[in-house]
Amino acid sequence: MATVKRWTVDVLIDEHGGRTHAEARLHSGETARLTGIGNARLNPADTDVPAIGDELAAARALSDLGHQLLVTTAADLRAAVGHPVRLGA
């Protein structure tokens, strides 16, 4: 039977004065934890729609987390095979 692993990502969002900050925290059960950061700010000329700032900051945090996970994977693979690797799509 295959082993099922569960990874979770918590997205924490904080808003202050037209600025939104998000952190996407990966919990994989491993010792290394990764946190992606994303920010958004309200253009003073735009209507304040907090959900849009939340979405943008969260998307940026998740994108940053994904990038960090790729970098971590490449480093782990490089250590395993003994030479630099390039991860493609």
C-alpha positions in Angstrom: 0.0 0.0 0.0 1.3 3.5 -0.9 2.2 5.8 1.9 0.1 9.0 2.0 1.9 12.2 3.1 0.1 15.3 4.1 1.6 18.7 3.6 -0.4 21.8 4.7 0.0 25.5 3.9 -1.2 28.1 6.3 -1.8 31.5 4.7 -1.8 34.4 7.2 -3.0 37.8 6.0 -2.6 41.1 7.8 -3.9 44.5 6.6 -2.9 48.0 7.8 -3.5 51.3 6.1 -3.9 50.2 2.5 -1.1 47.6 2.8 -1.6 43.9 2.9 1.0 41.4 4.0 0.7 37.6 3.6 2.8 34.7 4.7 2.3 31.2 3.2 3.9 28.7 5.7 4.5 25.1 4.5 4.3 22.3 7.1 5.6 19.1 5.5 6.5 17.1 8.6 10.1 17.5 7.7 12.6 19.6 9.8 12.8 22.4 7.2 9.9 24.8 7.0 9.5 27.3 4.3 7.6 30.6 4.4 6.7 32.6 1.3 6.1 36.3 1.6 3.7 38.5 -0.4 2.7 42.1 -0.2 0.1 44.3 -1.9 -0.7 48.0 -1.5 -3.8 50.0 -2.4 -3.3 52.5 -5.1 -4.7 55.8 -3.6 -6.6 56.3 -6.9 -8.4 53.0 -6.6 -11.5 52.0 -4.6 -10.6 50.1 -1.4 -11.6 46.4 -1.9 -9.8 44.5 0.9 -10.5 41.1 -0.7 -8.4 42.1 -3.8 -5.5 43.0 -1.6 -5.8 39.7 0.3 -5.9 37.8 -3.0 -2.9 39.6 -4.5 -0.8 39.3 -1.3 -1.7 35.6 -0.9 -0.9 34.8 -4.5 2.5 36.5 -4.2 3.2 34.6 -1.0 2.2 31.3 -2.6 4.3 32.0 -5.6 7.3 32.9 -3.4 6.7 29.6 -1.5 6.6 27.6 -4.7 9.9 29.2 -5.9 11.6 28.4 -2.5 10.4 24.8 -2.8 12.0 24.5 -6.2 15.2 26.0 -5.0 15.2 23.6 -2.0 14.5 20.6 -4.3 17.4 21.6 -6.6 19.8 21.8 -3.7 18.7 18.5 -2.3 19.0 16.8 -5.7 22.4 18.4 -6.3 23.5 17.0 -2.9 22.2 13.5 -3.8 23.7 13.3 -7.3 26.9 15.2 -6.7 26.5 17.8 -9.5 24.3 20.9 -10.2 20.9 20.2 -11.6 18.3 22.3 -13.5 14.7 21.7 -12.8 12.5 22.4 -15.9 8.8 22.5 -16.2 
